[in-house]
Amino acid sequence: MSNTAGQYKKVIANCRSIFQKKGKDYGTAWRVLRVSSLTDQIFIKAQRIRTIQETGVNKVGEDIEGEFVAIVNYCVMGLIQLELGTNSMEEIPLDEALGRYDEKTNEAFELMQKKNHDYGEAWRDMRVSSLTDLIMMKILRTKQIEDNDGKTLISEGVDANYLDMLNYAVFALILIDEEQS
């Protein structure tokens, strides 16, 4: 039996630690970013992962695990921005940002548990490259929704796509950790 909940929480704790350390270094300067800019940042990270997966060449030297962590953290920032709005360029205190981080990752965790139940942990039989592709697809969907001013006819909104991308990135990090163990 897998320990998905424990593995998930371990990954999120690592992502949160990086978010907190960067928050101490930079504050919450990311508050200046529009949601569409955060979507583009996620795109850049996912595209780099995909390029490395396809070519096997990594000239920058940073591993893809760090890029998946960045996707998790950019998704959290996007979810916070959706909630707070981007009209203000005011930073928020780091402790407030961390509280919101915990709220958003708890929301993602609850969603993961529900979907994991219904899908029977199918992600465990997927390749990391397929999770990358799913993230890319969600990015393209998100960009289309953003280009439509957030309006959808039948589909979920930007927030649902961010939650899914966050969870796919966590799944990728779990699988990579299992491969390395």
N, C-alpha and C positions, 0 to 999 in steps of 0.2 A: 504494500500500500504506500502510495506516495505521501510526502509531507508537503503538499503544495502550499498550504497556509504558512507554515514555518519558512519555507524557501522564499515565498513571496515577501513576507515581512522582513527577512534578512536582506533581500535585494532593495526594498524600499528604505530600510535603515541606512544602507550604504549610499543610496541616491540622496537621501535627506542630509546625510553628513556632508556630502560634497556641496549640496545646495547651501547649507549653513556656513561652511567655510568660505564659499564664494561670496555669500552675503556679508560675511565679516570683512572680506577684502574689498568688495565693490558696493556694498549696500544693496538697495533694491532698485538700482538704476534701470533694470529691465522694465520697470513700470512705465517707461517712456514708449515702449514698443506697442504698436497696435497688434491686435490679434492676428491680422494677416501677416505681419512681420514675424511673429512667433511661428506661424504655420510655415513660412519660408525657411526659418531656421531649422525646423524639424525636417523639412525637405532636404536641406543641405546635408544634414547629418545622415539621413537615410540614403541619400544618393552616394555619399562617401562609403557607407557600409556596403552598398550594392556593388560599387566599383571594385572595392577590395575583394569582395566575394567572387566577382566574375573574373578579375585579372590575377588575383593572388599576389598583387603588388601593393605594398603600403610604403610610400615614399616619405610620408610625414612622420611615421613611427608611432603615432598614438594608436592603441588597439581599438578594435571595434566595440569592445565592451564599454569603453569610455564614451563612445558615440551613442550606444543604447542608453547609457545613464543620462546623457545629455537630452535624449529624446524624452525620457521620463520627466526630467526636470523642466524642459520647455513645455511639455503638455500641462504640467502643474501650473506653470506661469500663465499659460493660455487660459486655463480654467479660472484662475484668479482674476485675470484681466476681464474675462467675460462677466464675472460677478461684479467687479468693482468699476468696470468701464475704463476707457482709455482717454477720456477727456482731460484728465488731470495728469500732469507729469510729476506729481508729488510722489516722492518715495514713501513707503510705509516702514514703520520700525521692523527690524529683523524678527523680533519675537512675534509680532503680528503676522508677518509673512510665514513664519514657521508654523504658527497655529493654523493658518489657512492651508499650508502645505499638508498638514496632518488631516485636515477635513477632506481635502480633495483626494489624497491617497486612500483614505478610509472609504470614500465613496467608490473609488476604483476597485478596491479590495472586495467590497460588498457585491459590486457588479460581477467581478471575476468569479466569486463563489456561486452566484446564481447561474452564470453561463457555464461554469465548470460542471455544475450538477446536470444541466440540460444536455451539454455536449459530451459529457463523459471524459473530460480531460483529453479531448482529441488532439489538442496542441502538443501533447507529449510525443505524438507520433509524427509530428511535422519537422521539417528541416528549418534551421535558423534562416536560411535563404528565403523560405516561403513566408516566414514571419516578417522579414524585411519587405518582401513584395506586398504583403497585406498592409503594412505601414505606408508604403508608397501609394497604394490604392486609396487608403483613407485620406492621405494628404491631398491627392487629386480631387477626391470628393469634397473635402473641406474647402479647397480653393474654389471649386465651383459654387458651393454654397455661399462663400464669402463674396464671390463675384455677383451673386444674385441677391446681395444685401441681406443675407441670412434667411431668405425666404425659401421654403421647400413646399412641395405639393404633397408629398407622401413620406418623405425621408426624415430621419432623425436630424437633429441640428449639429452645429459645430461642436458643442459640448460632448455629445455622445461619441463623435469621432475622436476627439481628444482622449476620452476615457478608453476607447478601444485601442488607440495607438499606444497609450501608456501601458495597458495590459499586454499588448503584443511585445513591447520592448522588455517588460519584466519577464515574460515567458522566454524570450530569447536569452536573457541573462541567466535564467535558471538552466536552460539547456546547455549553454556554453559552460557554465560551472560544472554541470554533470559530466560533460565531455572531458573536462580537464581533471576531474577527480579520479 
